[in-house]
Every structure is written in structure tokens, then in C-alpha cells.
Amino acid sequence: MTRILALETATRACSVALLWDGECEEELRLTPNRHAEVLVPMTRELLDRAGRRYQDLDALAFGSGPGSFTGLRIGIAVTQGLALAAGLPVVPVSSLLALAARVDAPRVLAAIDARMSQVYWNVYQRDAGTGAMRAIQEARVAYPGDVRLPEAGEWMAAGSGCDAYRDELLRDDTGVTFVDGVHPHAGEIARIAAAIYEAGGAVDAKDAAPEYVRNDIVQRR
């Protein structure tokens, strides 16, 4: 079975997870602006507790965003450094997909606070057979009032974008249930990455790249 170390840094929740022969151990810390300080020690502590080395892994996985630009750059830089040193491939996984995977519902709107009064968002549907989440469209960035569900019905909505802009987000839609305090976790990154790796979807460490969605990263003053 696939053995993966995963890192997730797209939001203020910094997490690492070790997936080893079907068992997943995870550590998460709410550390705004401290990802660079805590991320590498977290990975080392997790591997030490499990008695493993980087060289024992099949791949490294990382949350590719969208999310905090600084957080994503830190996560990718650490992933690339560790992967190059150990000679491992990497697997990028959407942070919005990892967020949606944490919600136990058939259809999920995942939204991450993008600052500048906007949210990164996407909508997902759970496969009835495998239980895996599937994106219905491409990830987008929008003002909360401009977010639209692709169809009516029962939806669950979660993420820091929902927490920050609940009064504006989906205010005209019925059947939406909000779930508070949900973040993308490295555990979901690891489990999703395992399936991607087994399907041949890993890439060279030098090709690891973030999913920014928004090209304009300069905040207007």
C-alpha cells in the first residue's frame, strides 16, 4: 500500500499527516503566520514517532491551494526540499477538495477566505460508489455575493470563506447548511494523494506548483 507524507498550509491551520499501509496519523496546529517556523519540525516529529524515514516513503503530497499565498509558498518549498533530498516524487492535491472531503454530505460547497473581500470556492459531489469527492467545475475566486450553486437542492457549505462571509454567501439559496470551523487537513491530502499516486499521477519535485486561481496577488490600498 502507498506510503505518503502530506503537508497542508493553505489556511491558518498547518497540518502534516503520515499515511502508512492504510493507517493515517495526523498533527494539526492553528498557527497563523508561523507555518515556516513549525512545518519542518512537525514532519520530523511525526516520522520519528512512527519510526520512519523520508526515504521509506513512496511520495510526498501537498495541498496545492488555492489559499494563502505565503502559506502555499512555504508548503511547496518544504515539500520540494524534502522530496529532492530523499529522491521522491510529489503529488499536488487541491486544498478545496481536501476541505470538501472532510464534510460528510453528498454535495458540498467549499470556500476558503481569499482576503480582499473574496473567497476561493468550488462545488463537489460525492461518488455514491467510491465515496470520493468529484469537482463539478473549476475552482474560482469571487466576491461572496457572486457565488452561485450549479443547481438547487440540499448542500453543505464549509470553510473559512463560509465562516467569514456567511451573511453574504448564498443568502438567496435555500437548502444550504453551514458547517463551522472546517479546514483542509493533511489527512485528506494524504488519502486523496494515494489514489492519485496509484493512478500514476505523481510529478517530479521540481514541477510542484501552487493553484493560485487569482492572478492579481497585490492588495489594493
N, C-alpha and C positions, 0 to 999 in steps of 0.2 A: 504494500500500500504506500501511497505517496507521503513523503515526509517534508513538511513545509514550515518555514518560519515566516510569519506575516507581520507587517507593520502598518499601522493606520494613524495618520497625522493630519487629516483634512479638517478637523474641527478642534475645539479646545480639549476634547478627550483624546489623549495619547494612549495607544494600546499596542501590545505585542501578543502574539499567540504562536504556540507550537503545536502543529498537527502531526501526530506520530502514530502510524498504524491505526488510524481511525479514532484515536483519543486526542482531544484538544484541550490544552491548558492555556489560559489567557491571563494577562495582567493589564488593567486599565487604570489610568490616573487622569483626573481632571486638572490639567496643568497649563492654563493659558499662558502663552509666551515663554514656556520653559521646555518645549519639545526638544530643542537642541541639547539641553542640559541632561535630560532624563532618558532619552530614547536608547542610546547605546548601552548604558548600564542596565536598563530593563531587559534588553535582549540577552545580555550576558548572564544576568541573574536567572532568567527563565531557562536558558540552556544548562546552566550549572545545576539548577535544582533537578533537572531531568537527567543529568549525567550525559549530555550530548555535546557534540562539537558542530561548528558550522559545516565542517567537511562531511559530516554524517548526513546532511540534508540532500534532498533532490533538487530543491529550488527555494528561492526567496520570493515572497509576494508582498505587494504594497498597494495601499489604497491610492489610486491614481487621481482622485478628485472627481468632480470639482469641489473646491473648498478653499480654505485659507492659503493664499499664495505662499506665504512664509512656511506654513506647516507642510505643504506639499513639497517645496524645495528641500526642506530638511529631510523628510521621509525618503525622497528619491535619492538624495545624496548619500544617506546612510545605507540604503538598500544597494546602491551601485558599489559603494566602497566594500561592503561585506561580501557581496557576490563576486566581485573581481578578485578579492583576496582569497576566496575559497573556491574559485573556479565554477561558480554556479550560474544557471540561468535565472531569469526573473519572470514573474507573472504579474502584470498590472490588472487590477480589479477596480471597477467603478465604486467610488465611495457611496454614491447614491444607491447603487444596487445592494451593497452591504447593509446600508441603512434599511432599505425595504425588506431585506431578508430577515431582519430582527422582528418584524411585525407579523403576528400570526393572523393573517387575513388573506382572502383570495385576491383582493385588489388594493394596491397601496399607492398613495401619493407620497413621495419622499422629497423633502425640501430642506436645504441647508442654507443658513443665513449667509448671503454674499456681501453683506455690508452695502454701503451706498444705497440703502433702502430697497435692495433687491434680494431675490432668492435664486439659488440654483435648484432646479427641480426636474423630476421625471415621474412617470407613472408606470406601474408594474402590475403584471398579472401572474399569479402562481399557477404553475402547471399541475393539473389535477393528478397526473400520474407520478411524476418525479418529486413534486413539491418545490421545485426550483422556481425562482422568480425570473420573469422574462420582461425586458423593457418593451413597452408599447410604442415608444417613439425615441427620438434622440434627446439627450439631456439639453436643457435650455436654461437661460437666465432671464428673469423678468421681474417687473415690479409685482408685488403680491396681488394687487387688484387685477392684474392681467393674466394670472394663472387660470387655466381652464381645463377641466377634466374632459377626456375624449368622449365620454358617454355618461348618462345619468345612472343612478343606482347606488348601491352600498359601497362606500370606500372608507378605508382607514388612512389618516394623514399623520405623518410623524417627521421629526427632525427639528433642528434648531431654527429653521425657517418658519416652521409652524409655531414653535414656541414664541418667536419674536413678533410674528405678524398675524396672529390668529384672527384678530378683529377685521383684518383686510383680506385675508386669504380665503377664497371660496365662500364668501359671505352670501352669494346668491345660489349656492348649491345645497340641495337637501340630501340627506342620507350620508353625510360625511361625519365620521367620528374621529376626533383628535386624540392622539396618544402623547402624553407629555414626557419630556426628558429622554428621548431616544437619540442615541448617537450611533454612527457606524463603528463597528468593533472589528478588531483584528481577527477574532474567531471566525466571523463570517467571511472575511477576506481569505483566510486560510482554506476554509471549506470550499468556497467558490473557486479559488485558485487551483485546488487539487483536481477538480473536474476539467478545468482549462488545460492544466499541465498534462493530464492523461489523454487529452484530445490533441496534444501536440501544439498547444498554444503558447508555450513559454518563448521568451525572446532573450537575446543577448543583453547582458547588463548595460552595455554602452547605449542600447536603444531604449532604455527606460525613459519614459516621458510622462509629464502630467497631463490631465484632461482639464484645461483651464475653462473652456466654454466661453468665458468673456475675455475678449482680446484687450479691451481697454482696462488696464490694471491701475491707472493713475486716478486717484480720487480727486474729484473736482473740489476746489476750495471755495 
